[in-house]
Amino acid sequence: MAYLGNPAYTMAVLEKHGFHFQKKYGQNFLIDTHILEKIIDAAEITKDDFVLEIGPGIGTMTQYLCEAAREVVAVEIDTNLLPVLDDTLKEYDNVTVLNEDILKVDIASLAGEKNSGKEYNNGRPIKVVANLPYYITTPIIMGLFESHVPLASITIMVQKEVADRMQVGPGTKDYGALSLAVQYFAKPEVVCVVPPTCFVPQPKVASSVIRLTCHEKPPVEITDEGFLFRVIRASFNQRRKTLANGLNNAPTIPVAKEDIIATIEELGYPASVRGETLSLEEFARLSEALKKKVH
Ligand code: SAM
């Protein structure tokens, strides 16, 4: 197999196809074979697995995925990369490249959840692996979780700062809506930190590979997941404000101010409590109590 992970080969492929990087698509291609191997190892892919790759680029990681998995679907937005991928993936018959925007594609239909005629994995959990375009990291992750497609794990390269935010708990400066959302759906573990020199062109920031092992069922019981996330978002929208003010200023939480304050106090917090001190369990309790006061 001609691994594309090494810099010389990557440059040769780019030159052969006269490829020009598009900044707007967050194109930073991996050129370090050790990091590629680490990603594949961390994702624990076997020949039974169906893997969704987001943004294959020139197919560097896709090759590794094709070798390891049963089937790979790679979603790439940049039409200019299609002839490159045709060339670099020509040895593999277990890969499908879709020229789509991952934020618009119906993930459930890819995974065979809906009767779309593309029964890729018959509703069995899939693995997602990606070196993500950093400009849309959060919407991609939330889109995957909220699709409710059965997911085993999501192993991704993200900006280091974003990986840090995903795994911290209450009371730290990085703690916020992303930490809570990720931890509601999965267990996050940083695999390694990756310096800019491992990419072409080099990004301005350090990166991390993080594995999100998806929970079979969320760690907290909740009757209305959408409402929980609205409460969480409202609580962090205005970080310097109290929890009560954040919730009261959010049009998505139709609860009277006096009911918000009463609920906070009934749960045993002072009226001046801030959202960043509450754990996921505490947000779940708050959300259930507020739901009963919706007017
Ligand atoms: N996987 C390759 C690698 O590791 O070298 C490329 C990673 S690069 C950071 C991100 C890739 O995502 C690019 O190929 C880019 O064109 C693609 N991309 C950007 N936005 C996208 C979107 N909305 N949907 C699908 N792919 C997208």
Residues whose N, C-alpha, C, O or C-beta is under 5 A from the ligand:
A	BS01	SAM	Y25 G26 Q27 N28 F29 L30 I54 G55 P56 G57 I58 T60 M61 V75 E76 I77 D78 E100 D101 I102 L103 N131 L132 P133
